[in-house]
């Protein structure tokens, strides 16, 4: 199996494992920002986990848009301000 030290010492294993886990999240939640959040916060359904998923997805989106625009970074205020994930993929 994969041990934690493999993930910190082997970049390829780290990326492969992360991609695998994200694929599981997409399969369970669909290709959505909630799935991106579940990658970090897990799949448990509770208000606390929902908040963690939203916070992580918002941070990923903030970093993505900042890198893409290179003009500064703005954090979306609410879940409704996150675009459909498919629109981000096509930009």
Buried (B, 14 or more C-beta within 10 A) or exposed (E): EEEEEEBEEEEEBBEEBEEEEBEBBBEEBEBBBBBBBBBBBEEEEEEEBBEBBBBBBBBBBBEBBBEEEEEEBEEBEEBEEBEEBEEBEEE
